[in-house]
Amino acid sequence: MHAPTPSVEPQTAQTDRDHGGFAGHPRGLSMLYYAEMWERFSYYGMRALLLLFMIAPLTMGGLGFDQKFAAQIYGNYTMASYMVCILGGYLADNFLGARRAVLIGGLIITAGHYCLAFASIPTFYAGLILIALGTGLLKPSISTLVGGLYSPEDTRRDAGFSLFYMGINLGAFAAPLVVGWLAQSDQFKTLLTGWGFDPLHSWHWGFAAAGVGMTIGMGVYLRRLHWLAHIGQAPATGTPRPWDRLALVAIGTAALLGVMIASDYFPWINPLVYALPIVGVIYFGVLKKDPDSHRIAAILVFFICAIIFWAVFEQAGSSLTLFADELTRNETFGYAFPSSWFQSVNSLFVIALAPLFAWLWVRLRERQPSIPMKFFWGLVFLGLSFALLVPAAQLTAAGKVSPWWLVGVYFLQTIGELCLSPVGLSAMSKLAPAKLAGLVMGIWFLGSALGNKLAGVLAGSFDAKDPLALANFFWNQALLVGGMSLLLLILVPWVRRLTGEQATTD
Ligand code: GLU
């Protein structure tokens, strides 16, 4: 099939007709898939090293930071890179257009990774700031572009996002292995010595590899940019640019970031921030009566679910890693493996299951569950994963437990993730008014930012030494997620009406 001709027909007609890509999807999907795969390769590759690099002593080529300080930088950096998506989305909507936002964001990220390739403190901080800013520009826009490939009625949309999500996880899976090998393995250090380089700089070779990944991603993107000619354009020349509002969004984002960083010292800030979207749902969903407000209320409901979901899910890097490290027998079929390998299990399951979900959504077409119902299942499976940890925690009283407990936990979490995360991206791209597509995607990622932050707070009460307390720790969170899913189940018909969906299968 030939590329749709941009200026002749309305976008909807073009997108509906484009079946020329992988598995009957628009061909733009494959190039966005590969571009995002490499971007995530760079993001997760660098993230896998970041904390270790900061706490490694100077004599090992690290920065020699104190662990608590390093953890704070790590937490705030990951939060910032998702929070800046609000600003990035707004810029894309009103100034740059999503296609150019991805390009500029990608270039900024690439520059950031290459900064980290140099061994100095100023280039270290400059690198982190550049990557966070670039990610804020790229991440919401690339997701908006995927949404733009499908018309609102197109039943392939959720399936397309499931495939896109598979690309994300291919990058996330491969990156720690490649980048970690460069930065930490003795083999690569020996190679460096042989080439006449300082082996203590192996960290920076790892960071540079992340930069190379990002460069490849940008190459793929630029080569096939013409496939996206019909979507993601900048507002027409002559359209007044809202500089004053841009300043407000920038100040608002910076203020929120400041408030969330301050919440480390003033924990009472947290409930105030997390209560705000609830007020928003009541205001837009109950007090206001127009369809646009109702869609905003629905978006906020999904946003609240996303915060809860990521707050529990993102403990993979904290509570579950500690569980793997201290309480799990890390060997199977007589083969011992490092606890960090559990970090790849989720990505592996996504890669295996995402095509299945993509097939399922296409197969069910109009009969597929509604968006809130998929969110409900996402929360149910997440809750079940933490419920499964309750007997596992109790068994730790008798010693280390089998690694299959955690494999089961990650399996359940991945099913939950595939019901919620790609569906959330898809829902944002569908529900957002065209002019606010980037901003709304930014709000979705703000959910990830706040969820990640809350994950850190929750993980603070993890106690590996007391099996009973540990079982309660997991049970309480399973109850929280279970309660949230029940509430959502009750609200499903209302949320469907807010989204404008007609009742079908639920
Ligand atoms: N694994 C997903 C990604 O990196 C998670 C995104 C999110 O937190 O919303 O894209």
Residues whose N, C-alpha, C, O or C-beta is under 5 A from the ligand:
A	BS01	LIG	I168 S448
